[in-house]
Amino acid sequence: MFARFQALPPTVQGMSLMIVTTLCFTAMQTMVRVMGEALPPFEVAFFRNLFGLLALAPIFLRHGAAPLRTGKLHLHALRGAVQAGGMLAFFTGVTMIPLAEVTALSFSAPLFGSLLAVVLLGEVIRARRITALVAGFAGVLLVLRPGFAEISTGALLIVTSSLTWGMAITLIKVLAKTESSVTQTVYMGLFLTPITFVPALFVWEWPAPEHYLWFAAIGIVGTVGHIAFAQAVKLADSTAVLPLDFLRLIWASLVGFFLFAEVPDARSWLGGAVIFASATYIAFRESRLARSRAVRDASTDT
């Protein structure tokens, strides 16, 4: 079966892996919601990272200590601290608002990442990206409806997690210049696990035996989702795989309806679509500009 998959064109492989990514992240989000009703979300976050780290064992069995070689340990640590804060906010927020709203707001992470890249990395921002960013954040306001309805704590936590994930995206851009996706994934687990353990201690409740099966599933599914996403964008152009990320909103709406009796309202769908379209356009634009620069640099070298 694996050989047949590898025989497929790279674009088809990438698109298939992106679909797997959306299913994994939706499944993880669903299980976090279930476990967050039984145990403190901070504790759920710690066990997600612990079992996610254990799920990386095959990588060490195959590559030994090679994934640990890095000259950017400080950046991995910074990413871990930033992402830990976002994960704690996300795991808490996902227990407080409908899954469709969680997913719609989570689409804003690339918007924050793009804005931070301009501020922190000095990337050039032009009219098209400015327009896309304005439209995207307007979509966020459409979901939140400030002034028309009280903004829930859960929604604010998800937006906060998107902001911190945007920071992580900025750090990933810097790390990607010298670090492999495997090394980044390994160090993410190595730092997130102890960092999230500290706040978990303050709300600790001993899990029931069956809870550990849930934690293992959350950790494995989350890790598989991250690896599948990294491989998807490596195999196929972003224009082919990124549009499929919108499936997360469809899966979340279906799960929310059938498992939690949640009926997503029009603002979550409309706002989510606007946020997603803006973030996707920015990604396409950045990809196109990167290819243009590569071609220009190649022609200059020759």
VEXFITI-874944 format. One record per residue (C-alpha): residue number from 0; x, y, z; residue in one letter. Coordinates in Angstrom, 2 decimals. Layout:
BEGIN
@num:NUM | east:X | north:Y | up:Z | residuo:A $
...
//
This chain:
BEGIN
@num:0 | east:0.00 | north:0.00 | up:0.00 | residuo:M $
@num:1 | east:2.84 | north:2.37 | up:0.89 | residuo:F $
@num:2 | east:4.58 | north:1.54 | up:-2.40 | residuo:A $
@num:3 | east:1.39 | north:2.37 | up:-4.32 | residuo:R $
@num:4 | east:1.15 | north:5.69 | up:-2.51 | residuo:F $
@num:5 | east:4.74 | north:6.56 | up:-3.39 | residuo:Q $
@num:6 | east:3.99 | north:5.75 | up:-7.03 | residuo:A $
@num:7 | east:1.41 | north:8.53 | up:-7.14 | residuo:L $
@num:8 | east:2.39 | north:11.96 | up:-8.54 | residuo:P $
@num:9 | east:3.91 | north:14.22 | up:-5.82 | residuo:P $
@num:10 | east:1.01 | north:16.67 | up:-6.03 | residuo:T $
@num:11 | east:-1.52 | north:13.88 | up:-5.41 | residuo:V $
@num:12 | east:0.58 | north:12.62 | up:-2.50 | residuo:Q $
@num:13 | east:0.71 | north:16.12 | up:-1.02 | residuo:G $
@num:14 | east:-3.04 | north:16.66 | up:-1.39 | residuo:M $
@num:15 | east:-3.75 | north:13.27 | up:0.16 | residuo:S $
@num:16 | east:-1.49 | north:14.04 | up:3.12 | residuo:L $
@num:17 | east:-3.19 | north:17.41 | up:3.56 | residuo:M $
@num:18 | east:-6.56 | north:15.68 | up:3.85 | residuo:I $
@num:19 | east:-5.01 | north:13.36 | up:6.44 | residuo:V $
@num:20 | east:-3.75 | north:16.46 | up:8.26 | residuo:T $
@num:21 | east:-7.23 | north:18.01 | up:8.46 | residuo:T $
@num:22 | east:-8.69 | north:14.75 | up:9.77 | residuo:L $
@num:23 | east:-5.93 | north:14.37 | up:12.37 | residuo:C $
@num:24 | east:-6.26 | north:17.91 | up:13.70 | residuo:F $
@num:25 | east:-10.04 | north:17.69 | up:13.85 | residuo:T $
@num:26 | east:-9.83 | north:14.34 | up:15.65 | residuo:A $
@num:27 | east:-7.31 | north:15.76 | up:18.12 | residuo:M $
@num:28 | east:-9.49 | north:18.82 | up:18.70 | residuo:Q $
@num:29 | east:-12.49 | north:16.58 | up:19.33 | residuo:T $
@num:30 | east:-10.64 | north:14.38 | up:21.82 | residuo:M $
@num:31 | east:-9.29 | north:17.46 | up:23.59 | residuo:V $
@num:32 | east:-12.88 | north:18.66 | up:24.00 | residuo:R $
@num:33 | east:-13.91 | north:15.29 | up:25.46 | residuo:V $
@num:34 | east:-10.96 | north:15.06 | up:27.84 | residuo:M $
@num:35 | east:-11.20 | north:18.74 | up:28.76 | residuo:G $
@num:36 | east:-14.58 | north:18.00 | up:30.30 | residuo:E $
@num:37 | east:-13.05 | north:15.27 | up:32.50 | residuo:A $
@num:38 | east:-9.71 | north:16.84 | up:33.48 | residuo:L $
@num:39 | east:-8.17 | north:20.36 | up:33.56 | residuo:P $
@num:40 | east:-7.17 | north:21.48 | up:30.04 | residuo:P $
@num:41 | east:-3.63 | north:22.31 | up:31.23 | residuo:F $
@num:42 | east:-3.19 | north:18.69 | up:32.24 | residuo:E $
@num:43 | east:-4.60 | north:17.48 | up:28.92 | residuo:V $
@num:44 | east:-2.07 | north:19.70 | up:27.13 | residuo:A $
@num:45 | east:0.82 | north:18.19 | up:29.11 | residuo:F $
@num:46 | east:-0.23 | north:14.61 | up:28.35 | residuo:F $
@num:47 | east:-0.75 | north:15.48 | up:24.69 | residuo:R $
@num:48 | east:2.88 | north:16.61 | up:24.52 | residuo:N $
@num:49 | east:4.18 | north:13.69 | up:26.60 | residuo:L $
@num:50 | east:2.54 | north:11.06 | up:24.41 | residuo:F $
@num:51 | east:3.35 | north:13.07 | up:21.29 | residuo:G $
@num:52 | east:6.99 | north:12.93 | up:22.31 | residuo:L $
@num:53 | east:6.76 | north:9.18 | up:22.82 | residuo:L $
@num:54 | east:5.23 | north:8.91 | up:19.34 | residuo:A $
@num:55 | east:8.52 | north:10.28 | up:17.97 | residuo:L $
@num:56 | east:10.40 | north:7.18 | up:19.18 | residuo:A $
@num:57 | east:10.45 | north:5.60 | up:15.67 | residuo:P $
@num:58 | east:12.33 | north:8.65 | up:14.41 | residuo:I $
@num:59 | east:15.12 | north:8.08 | up:16.93 | residuo:F $
@num:60 | east:15.15 | north:4.35 | up:16.19 | residuo:L $
@num:61 | east:15.65 | north:5.13 | up:12.52 | residuo:R $
@num:62 | east:17.96 | north:8.16 | up:12.67 | residuo:H $
@num:63 | east:19.60 | north:7.84 | up:16.08 | residuo:G $
@num:64 | east:20.64 | north:11.15 | up:17.62 | residuo:A $
@num:65 | east:20.91 | north:12.92 | up:14.25 | residuo:A $
@num:66 | east:17.64 | north:14.91 | up:14.68 | residuo:P $
@num:67 | east:19.09 | north:16.49 | up:17.84 | residuo:L $
@num:68 | east:21.97 | north:18.17 | up:16.01 | residuo:R $
@num:69 | east:21.30 | north:21.88 | up:15.90 | residuo:T $
@num:70 | east:23.00 | north:25.23 | up:16.18 | residuo:G $
@num:71 | east:19.74 | north:27.02 | up:16.98 | residuo:K $
@num:72 | east:18.86 | north:25.59 | up:20.38 | residuo:L $
@num:73 | east:17.85 | north:29.03 | up:21.70 | residuo:H $
@num:74 | east:15.34 | north:29.47 | up:18.89 | residuo:L $
@num:75 | east:13.89 | north:26.01 | up:19.47 | residuo:H $
@num:76 | east:13.51 | north:26.91 | up:23.15 | residuo:A $
@num:77 | east:11.83 | north:30.21 | up:22.30 | residuo:L $
@num:78 | east:9.47 | north:28.47 | up:19.91 | residuo:R $
@num:79 | east:8.65 | north:25.91 | up:22.62 | residuo:G $
@num:80 | east:7.83 | north:28.62 | up:25.17 | residuo:A $
@num:81 | east:5.68 | north:30.58 | up:22.70 | residuo:V $
@num:82 | east:3.88 | north:27.52 | up:21.42 | residuo:Q $
@num:83 | east:3.27 | north:26.20 | up:24.94 | residuo:A $
@num:84 | east:1.40 | north:29.38 | up:25.84 | residuo:G $
@num:85 | east:-0.68 | north:29.09 | up:22.69 | residuo:G $
@num:86 | east:-1.44 | north:25.42 | up:23.31 | residuo:M $
@num:87 | east:-2.62 | north:26.09 | up:26.86 | residuo:L $
@num:88 | east:-4.90 | north:28.85 | up:25.57 | residuo:A $
@num:89 | east:-6.20 | north:26.64 | up:22.76 | residuo:F $
@num:90 | east:-6.87 | north:23.58 | up:24.91 | residuo:F $
@num:91 | east:-8.81 | north:25.75 | up:27.36 | residuo:T $
@num:92 | east:-10.72 | north:27.63 | up:24.68 | residuo:G $
@num:93 | east:-11.75 | north:24.49 | up:22.78 | residuo:V $
@num:94 | east:-13.75 | north:23.35 | up:25.80 | residuo:T $
@num:95 | east:-15.69 | north:26.63 | up:25.94 | residuo:M $
@num:96 | east:-17.00 | north:27.41 | up:22.43 | residuo:I $
@num:97 | east:-18.37 | north:25.38 | up:19.45 | residuo:P $
@num:98 | east:-15.80 | north:23.45 | up:17.42 | residuo:L $
@num:99 | east:-16.76 | north:25.26 | up:14.20 | residuo:A $
@num:100 | east:-16.04 | north:28.62 | up:15.82 | residuo:E $
@num:101 | east:-12.73 | north:27.30 | up:17.15 | residuo:V $
@num:102 | east:-11.71 | north:26.23 | up:13.65 | residuo:T $
@num:103 | east:-12.89 | north:29.45 | up:11.99 | residuo:A $
@num:104 | east:-10.83 | north:31.59 | up:14.39 | residuo:L $
@num:105 | east:-7.81 | north:29.27 | up:14.14 | residuo:S $
@num:106 | east:-7.55 | north:30.13 | up:10.42 | residuo:F $
@num:107 | east:-6.26 | north:33.56 | up:11.55 | residuo:S $
@num:108 | east:-2.88 | north:32.17 | up:12.67 | residuo:A $
@num:109 | east:-1.22 | north:32.68 | up:9.24 | residuo:P $
@num:110 | east:-2.51 | north:36.26 | up:9.24 | residuo:L $
@num:111 | east:-0.72 | north:36.95 | up:12.51 | residuo:F $
@num:112 | east:2.32 | north:35.12 | up:11.15 | residuo:G $
@num:113 | east:2.39 | north:37.28 | up:8.01 | residuo:S $
@num:114 | east:2.02 | north:40.48 | up:10.03 | residuo:L $
@num:115 | east:4.77 | north:39.47 | up:12.46 | residuo:L $
@num:116 | east:7.07 | north:38.55 | up:9.57 | residuo:A $
@num:117 | east:6.79 | north:42.15 | up:8.39 | residuo:V $
@num:118 | east:7.40 | north:43.57 | up:11.87 | residuo:V $
@num:119 | east:10.10 | north:41.16 | up:13.09 | residuo:L $
@num:120 | east:11.77 | north:39.88 | up:9.92 | residuo:L $
@num:121 | east:11.51 | north:43.03 | up:7.85 | residuo:G $
@num:122 | east:9.58 | north:41.37 | up:5.02 | residuo:E $
@num:123 | east:8.28 | north:43.83 | up:2.45 | residuo:V $
@num:124 | east:4.53 | north:44.42 | up:2.60 | residuo:I $
@num:125 | east:2.66 | north:45.63 | up:-0.46 | residuo:R $
@num:126 | east:-0.87 | north:46.73 | up:-1.21 | residuo:A $
@num:127 | east:-2.16 | north:43.24 | up:-2.00 | residuo:R $
@num:128 | east:-0.95 | north:41.74 | up:1.25 | residuo:R $
@num:129 | east:-2.26 | north:44.74 | up:3.21 | residuo:I $
@num:130 | east:-5.67 | north:44.29 | up:1.58 | residuo:T $
@num:131 | east:-5.67 | north:40.56 | up:2.36 | residuo:A $
@num:132 | east:-4.68 | north:41.18 | up:5.99 | residuo:L $
@num:133 | east:-7.41 | north:43.81 | up:6.44 | residuo:V $
@num:134 | east:-9.98 | north:41.44 | up:4.93 | residuo:A $
@num:135 | east:-8.77 | north:38.56 | up:7.09 | residuo:G $
@num:136 | east:-8.96 | north:40.47 | up:10.35 | residuo:F $
@num:137 | east:-12.37 | north:41.78 | up:9.28 | residuo:A $
@num:138 | east:-13.36 | north:38.10 | up:9.10 | residuo:G $
@num:139 | east:-12.13 | north:37.65 | up:12.67 | residuo:V $
@num:140 | east:-14.32 | north:40.56 | up:13.77 | residuo:L $
@num:141 | east:-17.23 | north:39.01 | up:11.89 | residuo:L $
@num:142 | east:-16.90 | north:35.85 | up:13.98 | residuo:V $
@num:143 | east:-16.35 | north:37.75 | up:17.26 | residuo:L $
@num:144 | east:-18.95 | north:40.51 | up:16.58 | residuo:R $
@num:145 | east:-17.55 | north:43.03 | up:19.09 | residuo:P $
@num:146 | east:-20.16 | north:45.64 | up:19.99 | residuo:G $
@num:147 | east:-23.01 | north:43.38 | up:18.88 | residuo:F $
@num:148 | east:-22.44 | north:40.49 | up:21.26 | residuo:A $
@num:149 | east:-20.26 | north:39.88 | up:24.28 | residuo:E $
@num:150 | east:-16.97 | north:38.34 | up:23.21 | residuo:I $
@num:151 | east:-16.64 | north:35.04 | up:25.04 | residuo:S $
@num:152 | east:-13.56 | north:34.08 | up:27.01 | residuo:T $
@num:153 | east:-13.24 | north:30.96 | up:24.87 | residuo:G $
@num:154 | east:-13.11 | north:32.98 | up:21.65 | residuo:A $
@num:155 | east:-10.48 | north:35.32 | up:23.10 | residuo:L $
@num:156 | east:-8.39 | north:32.32 | up:24.12 | residuo:L $
@num:157 | east:-8.55 | north:30.87 | up:20.59 | residuo:I $
@num:158 | east:-7.53 | north:34.23 | up:19.08 | residuo:V $
@num:159 | east:-4.68 | north:34.40 | up:21.59 | residuo:T $
@num:160 | east:-3.57 | north:30.91 | up:20.60 | residuo:S $
@num:161 | east:-3.69 | north:31.96 | up:16.93 | residuo:S $
@num:162 | east:-1.49 | north:34.96 | up:17.73 | residuo:L $
@num:163 | east:1.07 | north:32.77 | up:19.49 | residuo:T $
@num:164 | east:0.95 | north:30.24 | up:16.65 | residuo:W $
@num:165 | east:1.60 | north:33.16 | up:14.30 | residuo:G $
@num:166 | east:4.71 | north:33.89 | up:16.38 | residuo:M $
@num:167 | east:5.69 | north:30.23 | up:16.09 | residuo:A $
@num:168 | east:5.23 | north:30.40 | up:12.30 | residuo:I $
@num:169 | east:7.66 | north:33.33 | up:12.22 | residuo:T $
@num:170 | east:10.21 | north:31.32 | up:14.21 | residuo:L $
@num:171 | east:9.66 | north:28.30 | up:11.97 | residuo:I $
@num:172 | east:10.51 | north:30.45 | up:8.94 | residuo:K $
@num:173 | east:13.83 | north:31.34 | up:10.56 | residuo:V $
@num:174 | east:14.56 | north:27.78 | up:11.69 | residuo:L $
@num:175 | east:13.63 | north:26.28 | up:8.31 | residuo:A $
@num:176 | east:16.69 | north:27.91 | up:6.77 | residuo:K $
@num:177 | east:18.99 | north:25.52 | up:8.63 | residuo:T $
@num:178 | east:16.82 | north:22.94 | up:10.44 | residuo:E $
@num:179 | east:14.93 | north:19.96 | up:9.00 | residuo:S $
@num:180 | east:11.23 | north:19.46 | up:9.72 | residuo:S $
@num:181 | east:12.17 | north:16.35 | up:11.75 | residuo:V $
@num:182 | east:14.55 | north:18.33 | up:13.97 | residuo:T $
@num:183 | east:11.94 | north:21.03 | up:14.49 | residuo:Q $
@num:184 | east:9.28 | north:18.46 | up:15.41 | residuo:T $
@num:185 | east:11.59 | north:16.68 | up:17.85 | residuo:V $
@num:186 | east:12.61 | north:19.84 | up:19.67 | residuo:Y $
@num:187 | east:9.01 | north:21.01 | up:19.76 | residuo:M $
@num:188 | east:8.15 | north:17.91 | up:21.78 | residuo:G $
@num:189 | east:11.25 | north:18.12 | up:23.94 | residuo:L $
@num:190 | east:10.49 | north:21.68 | up:25.04 | residuo:F $
@num:191 | east:6.69 | north:21.63 | up:25.11 | residuo:L $
@num:192 | east:6.49 | north:18.62 | up:27.43 | residuo:T $
@num:193 | east:8.36 | north:20.07 | up:30.45 | residuo:P $
@num:194 | east:7.04 | north:23.59 | up:29.90 | residuo:I $
@num:195 | east:3.39 | north:22.49 | up:29.94 | residuo:T $
@num:196 | east:4.06 | north:20.20 | up:32.92 | residuo:F $
@num:197 | east:4.65 | north:23.19 | up:35.22 | residuo:V $
@num:198 | east:1.15 | north:24.79 | up:34.92 | residuo:P $
@num:199 | east:-0.42 | north:21.32 | up:34.90 | residuo:A $
@num:200 | east:0.97 | north:20.72 | up:38.39 | residuo:L $
@num:201 | east:-1.15 | north:23.55 | up:39.82 | residuo:F $
@num:202 | east:-4.41 | north:21.93 | up:38.67 | residuo:V $
@num:203 | east:-3.34 | north:18.28 | up:38.80 | residuo:W $
@num:204 | east:-5.95 | north:15.54 | up:39.06 | residuo:E $
@num:205 | east:-4.90 | north:11.92 | up:38.71 | residuo:W $
@num:206 | east:-6.35 | north:10.52 | up:35.47 | residuo:P $
@num:207 | east:-8.43 | north:7.35 | up:35.43 | residuo:A $
@num:208 | east:-6.74 | north:4.36 | up:33.70 | residuo:P $
@num:209 | east:-8.86 | north:4.75 | up:30.55 | residuo:E $
@num:210 | east:-7.81 | north:8.38 | up:30.22 | residuo:H $
@num:211 | east:-4.29 | north:7.33 | up:29.30 | residuo:Y $
@num:212 | east:-5.64 | north:5.68 | up:26.14 | residuo:L $
@num:213 | east:-7.24 | north:9.01 | up:25.21 | residuo:W $
@num:214 | east:-3.97 | north:10.84 | up:25.90 | residuo:F $
@num:215 | east:-2.05 | north:8.37 | up:23.75 | residuo:A $
@num:216 | east:-4.54 | north:8.84 | up:20.92 | residuo:A $
@num:217 | east:-4.34 | north:12.64 | up:21.20 | residuo:I $
@num:218 | east:-0.54 | north:12.59 | up:21.20 | residuo:G $
@num:219 | east:-0.22 | north:10.17 | up:18.29 | residuo:I $
@num:220 | east:-2.88 | north:11.83 | up:16.14 | residuo:V $
@num:221 | east:-1.46 | north:15.31 | up:16.81 | residuo:G $
@num:222 | east:2.08 | north:14.21 | up:15.94 | residuo:T $
@num:223 | east:0.95 | north:12.41 | up:12.78 | residuo:V $
@num:224 | east:-0.95 | north:15.55 | up:11.76 | residuo:G $
@num:225 | east:2.15 | north:17.75 | up:12.12 | residuo:H $
@num:226 | east:4.34 | north:15.32 | up:10.19 | residuo:I $
@num:227 | east:1.71 | north:14.86 | up:7.46 | residuo:A $
@num:228 | east:1.40 | north:18.63 | up:7.05 | residuo:F $
@num:229 | east:5.17 | north:19.13 | up:6.82 | residuo:A $
@num:230 | east:5.42 | north:16.37 | up:4.20 | residuo:Q $
@num:231 | east:2.40 | north:17.69 | up:2.26 | residuo:A $
@num:232 | east:3.90 | north:21.15 | up:1.75 | residuo:V $
@num:233 | east:7.24 | north:19.54 | up:0.90 | residuo:K $
@num:234 | east:5.79 | north:17.30 | up:-1.83 | residuo:L $
@num:235 | east:3.29 | north:19.67 | up:-3.45 | residuo:A $
@num:236 | east:2.97 | north:23.34 | up:-4.21 | residuo:D $
@num:237 | east:1.09 | north:25.34 | up:-1.59 | residuo:S $
@num:238 | east:-1.52 | north:26.27 | up:-4.21 | residuo:T $
@num:239 | east:-2.50 | north:22.60 | up:-4.37 | residuo:A $
@num:240 | east:-2.56 | north:21.71 | up:-0.67 | residuo:V $
@num:241 | east:-3.54 | north:24.83 | up:1.28 | residuo:L $
@num:242 | east:-7.11 | north:25.11 | up:-0.07 | residuo:P $
@num:243 | east:-7.81 | north:21.67 | up:1.38 | residuo:L $
@num:244 | east:-7.24 | north:23.03 | up:4.89 | residuo:D $
@num:245 | east:-10.78 | north:24.45 | up:4.70 | residuo:F $
@num:246 | east:-11.96 | north:20.87 | up:5.18 | residuo:L $
@num:247 | east:-11.21 | north:21.37 | up:8.87 | residuo:R $
@num:248 | east:-14.22 | north:23.67 | up:9.15 | residuo:L $
@num:249 | east:-16.43 | north:21.06 | up:7.48 | residuo:I $
@num:250 | east:-15.17 | north:18.23 | up:9.70 | residuo:W $
@num:251 | east:-15.48 | north:20.40 | up:12.84 | residuo:A $
@num:252 | east:-19.04 | north:21.37 | up:11.96 | residuo:S $
@num:253 | east:-20.04 | north:17.74 | up:11.41 | residuo:L $
@num:254 | east:-18.39 | north:16.54 | up:14.62 | residuo:V $
@num:255 | east:-19.85 | north:19.42 | up:16.61 | residuo:G $
@num:256 | east:-23.33 | north:18.68 | up:15.28 | residuo:F $
@num:257 | east:-23.35 | north:14.90 | up:15.74 | residuo:F $
@num:258 | east:-21.33 | north:14.59 | up:18.97 | residuo:L $
@num:259 | east:-22.01 | north:17.81 | up:20.85 | residuo:F $
@num:260 | east:-25.34 | north:19.02 | up:19.36 | residuo:A $
@num:261 | east:-23.66 | north:22.23 | up:18.15 | residuo:E $
@num:262 | east:-25.25 | north:24.03 | up:15.21 | residuo:V $
@num:263 | east:-22.69 | north:26.36 | up:13.57 | residuo:P $
@num:264 | east:-24.18 | north:29.76 | up:12.77 | residuo:D $
@num:265 | east:-23.73 | north:31.71 | up:9.56 | residuo:A $
@num:266 | east:-21.14 | north:34.10 | up:11.04 | residuo:R $
@num:267 | east:-18.75 | north:31.25 | up:11.83 | residuo:S $
@num:268 | east:-18.99 | north:29.94 | up:8.27 | residuo:W $
@num:269 | east:-18.83 | north:33.37 | up:6.59 | residuo:L $
@num:270 | east:-16.13 | north:34.73 | up:8.88 | residuo:G $
@num:271 | east:-14.15 | north:31.50 | up:8.63 | residuo:G $
@num:272 | east:-14.36 | north:31.59 | up:4.84 | residuo:A $
@num:273 | east:-13.13 | north:35.20 | up:4.73 | residuo:V $
@num:274 | east:-10.26 | north:34.51 | up:7.15 | residuo:I $
@num:275 | east:-9.29 | north:31.34 | up:5.27 | residuo:F $
@num:276 | east:-9.44 | north:33.01 | up:1.83 | residuo:A $
@num:277 | east:-7.26 | north:35.90 | up:3.04 | residuo:S $
@num:278 | east:-4.68 | north:33.63 | up:4.67 | residuo:A $
@num:279 | east:-4.59 | north:31.36 | up:1.62 | residuo:T $
@num:280 | east:-4.14 | north:34.30 | up:-0.76 | residuo:Y $
@num:281 | east:-1.22 | north:35.60 | up:1.30 | residuo:I $
@num:282 | east:0.39 | north:32.13 | up:1.25 | residuo:A $
@num:283 | east:-0.07 | north:31.89 | up:-2.53 | residuo:F $
@num:284 | east:1.33 | north:35.37 | up:-3.03 | residuo:R $
@num:285 | east:4.38 | north:34.69 | up:-0.86 | residuo:E $
@num:286 | east:4.99 | north:31.40 | up:-2.69 | residuo:S $
@num:287 | east:4.80 | north:33.11 | up:-6.07 | residuo:R $
@num:288 | east:7.14 | north:35.92 | up:-5.01 | residuo:L $
@num:289 | east:9.61 | north:33.37 | up:-3.59 | residuo:A $
@num:290 | east:9.67 | north:31.51 | up:-6.90 | residuo:R $
@num:291 | east:10.18 | north:34.77 | up:-8.78 | residuo:S $
@num:292 | east:13.09 | north:35.70 | up:-6.54 | residuo:R $
@num:293 | east:14.62 | north:32.24 | up:-7.01 | residuo:A $
@num:294 | east:14.39 | north:32.52 | up:-10.80 | residuo:V $
@num:295 | east:15.82 | north:36.04 | up:-10.70 | residuo:R $
@num:296 | east:18.70 | north:34.98 | up:-8.45 | residuo:D $
@num:297 | east:19.45 | north:31.99 | up:-10.70 | residuo:A $
@num:298 | east:19.55 | north:34.16 | up:-13.80 | residuo:S $
@num:299 | east:21.82 | north:36.65 | up:-12.01 | residuo:T $
@num:300 | east:24.23 | north:33.89 | up:-11.00 | residuo:D $
@num:301 | east:24.52 | north:32.70 | up:-14.57 | residuo:T $
//
